[in-house]
Amino acid sequence: MKKVSLNKAAELINHAKVGVIPTDTVYGLCARASDVQAVKKMYDLKARENKPGTLIATDINQLVELGIKRRYLTPVEHYWPGAISIIIPTGFTLDHLHLGKMSLAIRIPESHKLQNLLKQTGPLITTSANMSGEPPAKIIDQAQKYFGDKVDFYVDGGKVDGRSSTIIQVIDDAVTVIREGAVKIDEETGRILN
């Protein structure tokens, strides 16, 4: 159970390692989105079937390079950066990420530290650092109790007191809130309320 800096975490992630990092919302398990084996390891740790994680990136260009069509990203990019995850169609090419759902929740975080990490690693697939049915880890010790030495590294960011991101879906300008979280959104207008 080794604790490392964010810079060291970037190096490890780029070498197919899976770890726990502080995100802009809660502590999260993460793997480099383009690394099929690392993603599989992360999903196996979480032991969830058909429930994909959230894809985070530094900007929409990183997402396009990964294989997500710009036409799905451009209409919703005004929601980012921030704690809003938007369900975006992904097609067959990213099936190791979406687990058969053909779409992913995608977020561009506001945190400068997270942005810096993503610039070094490219997009990451993340999922809250907890076992199914348990509360998400808000301190690193809690994450370590969940995963012990099953992950390759931990980054201690102190207490992460954020709420989970709000998840929305936008179809033909109609906004549906799938999970209310850190950001309140008016479904009728699509406007951010807080």
N, C-alpha and C positions, 0 to 999 in steps of 0.2 A: 504494500500500500504506500507507494511513494508519492509525496507531494512535490509538485514542480511549479515553476513560473509559467506564465502564459506563453512566453517565447519558447521555452522548452516544450510546452504542450504542442505548439505549432509544429515543431520538429518531429515530435512523436506521432502526431496525427498524419503528417506527410509520409511517415513510415508505417502506415497501416495500423496504428495503435488506436485503442478505444479508451476513452477516459471520461471523467466528470469535470465539468467546468461551470463557473458561475455565468448564467446568461443574464439577459436584461429582465427576466421574470423570476425564474427559480433556478436551482442547480439542475443541470441536465447532463445526461449521457450524450456523448457525441462521437461521430465517426465522419471521415471525409466522404462526402456524398458520391464522389466518382470511384471510390474503392469498394467494389462489390463484396469482397471478403470481410472487410472491416464493418461494413453496414450489416452483413449477416450476423457477425459476432455481437454487434450492439443489439440487434433485434432478439437474438437468442438470449442475451442477458436479461432482457425485459420480459421474455417469455410471453409475448403477446402475438396472437395470430390475427392477421388481417386488420391490424390497427397501426397504420404507418405513423412515423414521427413527423416533426415539423422541419422543413428545410429552411435554413437561414443562410443569407448571403450578404455581401457588402453593398451590392447594387444589382439592378436588373441585368446588366451586362454579364455578370457572373452566372446568373440564372440561364441566360440565353446560351452562353458557352457550354453549360451543362446539358442543354437540350430542351429547355422549355421555350415554347414559341413566344416571341415578343408580343404578338397580337393579344395574348391573354394577360400580359403583364402591364402594358401601357395604360389600359383603361383604369387600373387600380393603383398605379404607382403613387398617386397623391396621398394614399393612406400611410405611406412609409417615409422615413423610418419611424418606428414605434412598435408598441406592443399589440399590433393587430396582425393576426395570421389569416391569410386569405386562401381559400381552397381554389386551386388552379388546375385545369386539365393538364395531364402530362403525356398521355399516349403510352405506347408499348415500350418505348426506348428506355424508360426509367423504372422498369418493373421491379428491380431490386430495391427500389426506394418505396414505391407506392403499394407493394404487396397485393397487386391485383385490383386495386381501387381505381386505377387510371387517373388519379388526381392526388394532389398533395397540399397540405397547409404550408404556406410559404410566408416568411417574414424577413424584413430587412430591419435589424435592430438598430436602436439609437446609440447604444453604449459605445463610447470611443474605444474602450479596451477590446470589446468584442469585434468591432469593426477592424481593428488592427490585426487581431487573430485571423479573421476571415480573409484579409488581404494576403496573409501568408499561406493559408491553407486552401482557399477556394471555398465553395459552399459546403456546409456541414449538415448532416441529418442529425436531429436532436430529439430527445424524448425526456420527460421529467425524470430526475434521479430518484426513483422510488419503485417499489414492487407494486404490482397491480393491487389496487384496493387500499394502499397505504398513502399517507400524505406526502406530497413532494418535499424533498430535502431543502431546507432553508439555511442549514449550516453544513459544513463539510463532514463533520463527525456523523451526522445523520446519514449522509450518502455512503460513508464508509461502513456503517452498520448494515446498510442494504446490500452492498456489493463486495465488501472486503477486498480480497486480492484477485477478484475475478476481472477487474478492470486494470489497465496498464498504468494509469496515473490519475492523480487528483490535483486540481488547482483550487487552493483555498482563497476565496474572495471575501471572507468574513460572512456576516449574516446577509443573505440575499432576501430582502423583505418584499419583493414584488409579488403581485398576483399573476397567475397564469395569463397568457395572452388571450385576447378576445379573438374568437374564430368566426369569420364571416364567409359567405359565399355570394358572389355577384353574378347574376345571370340576366342579360339584357337590361342592365341598369337597375334591376330589382335586387336589393340587399337583404339577405337573410342572416340573422345572427344565429350561429350554430352553438356557440358557447360564449356566454358573457364572462368577461374577465377584467383585465386592467383598464380597458377603454370602453366607454359607453357609446353606442352608435344608435342613431335614430333610424329604424328600418325603413320608414317612409321616405325620408330624404337622403339617407346614406351619410348624413353629417355626423362628425365626431362631436359628442356632447360634453366631454370633460377635458 
